[in-house]
Every structure is written in structure tokens, then in C-alpha cells.
């Protein structure tokens, strides 16, 4: 089964130039060896940028009177990379692959009440190992000021409010895509099962049970008519529950962080598996190429193929020995 994959990256103003040149294929050379420039003609835009990302950002900021103080350290754009695995796209065909990315675009335009007008660029890359979609957008939140007037504000931290915001994104994306007719699994849930169980027990179960034991006797009724004793006991109980609540929040934070890291590891493992598979195919292709070369050379010069191999191996061994 293939997975619905979506991940996010935040960018500062200084990053926009490099991201623009990479996504829109403005560079001459690329360090990413997976990019096949001959296939770049197959890339296309669902929403094409009319200028650089930095220029469009400033235009959007001015046009919609966006609030929010922009500093050098401020995240001014977000990027979703949306994909699945190579086999999934191969199985569904070109037309359905196009609909997959168009559906994902609609999801992003409506997610967190964003608005299509704040999407800067939507680019499909078909010139790498696995087809994928880059969506750049300005993280705008819709709020009301103290007078009740609706305002729009650039606020990455508010757009991603809450430690579980990344999980919610993936839950909603998975739900949206499957309801749109794509047979996919929500990737991270299966991966969560592989988090070391002993670690999760230490993080959750042990401390949760300890909290439960500590709170059981607070539910018991205090039998007394002395108001001061009751007040004192009430203050003690409230203080203890506040302490326990803080501990619970800490545990919850650790668990959510662990889940998030597991999702990131899953995505990295997926990329490594794809890369290893490509390398295996390349090795097999090279072996076949070398074998055919030996056959043609032996026929051309009427020379034994096995003897030719021995001579070549001997030559390579001599070079290796001299290099040492």
C-alpha cells in the first residue's frame, strides 16, 4: 500500500531566492543528481509565479494590507512537498496523477482557511526519481482586532499553532485525498507502531500510572465541619493538581515530539529506500553493459571472452596495487 505524504518547510526572506531558482528550474547546474534536466520539460505549474518569490511576497503583502512585523528571523513563506511512492504514480497513470496534484492544491488552498490568493507557486516536478508537488504560500491567518474588524496577518507561528499541528495536517490531508478517490494509507500511523515500546512505556505508562495513584485519594470525601480545615485541604488539592497538570503537559509534549520525529524518520527512510533501489538498478544495468562490451570486443577481435576478462581484471588489480 502507498502512503499519502505531505511535509512542510518554513522559509525566511533570505531563503526565497534559492528556493525560487530551484523550484522553477532557473539554475544551470544542480547538486541533486536525481534531477534529469532532459525531463524538466515535463514539469508544469498548477499556479505559475509571475515573478520571483520575494517580489510576489511583497506584492501580496501590499495588496492585501497584511499585518505582522517582518524581521530577518521571521518565517515569511511555507512550502508543502506532496508526493507518494513511484509505484503509486506508475499504477494510476498520467491523468489520475495530474488529478492527484490538483486535488492536493485545492486542499492547501482551503486548509486553515488560507485562501488561494496567498499561494505563490504550485509546481509539479516530473524530472526527479519520484513525481512530487511544491506549493509555496504565505502563512496568513484571519483574525479580528480589538474593535472586531477582520484583519489578515502574516504569522507562521499562529498558522502552525499547537504542538500537534503537523499531525493534524497529515490527518486532514490523508482524509481529504482518500475521500477524493485515492487509495492511500496515512503513513505515520504504521510507523508509530515501531517506536520502541520500552521507551514509550517509560514516557507514558509509568508516569501516567504514578499520577493516577497520586490522584485517587483526592476523590475521597473529607468528613469535617471545620471550614478552615476544608479550605486548607481545598488549597492543598488544587496545588497538587496544578503540579500534576504540569507533569501531564510535559509528558504529552514528549510523546508528540517523539511521534513527530518518527514521522520525519519514516520520510527519510522512504527516500533512502528509493535511492537504494535506484542504485541497485544502476548496478545491474552497468553489469549488463560491461558484459555486452566483453562480448562485442571478443567477437570483434576474435578473442576469448573469458581470457579478455582475466586480462582486464589483472590490469585493474595492478593499478590498485600501485595506488596503495
WOFEN-V196538 format. One line per field, one symbol per residue. burial: + if it has 16 or more other C-alpha atoms within 10 Angstrom, else -. A space follows every 10 residues. Layout:
burial = ???
This chain:
burial = -+++++---+ +-+--+--++ --++------ ----+----- --+-----+- -+++-++--+ +----+---- ---+++++++ +++++--++- ------+--+ +--++-+++- ---++--+++ ++++++++++ ++++++++++ ++-------- -+++++--++ -----++-++ +-+++++--- -+-+++++-- -+-------- --++---+-- +------+-- ---------- ---------- +--+---+-- +------+++ -++--++--- ---+------ ---------- ---++--+-- ----+----- ---------- ----
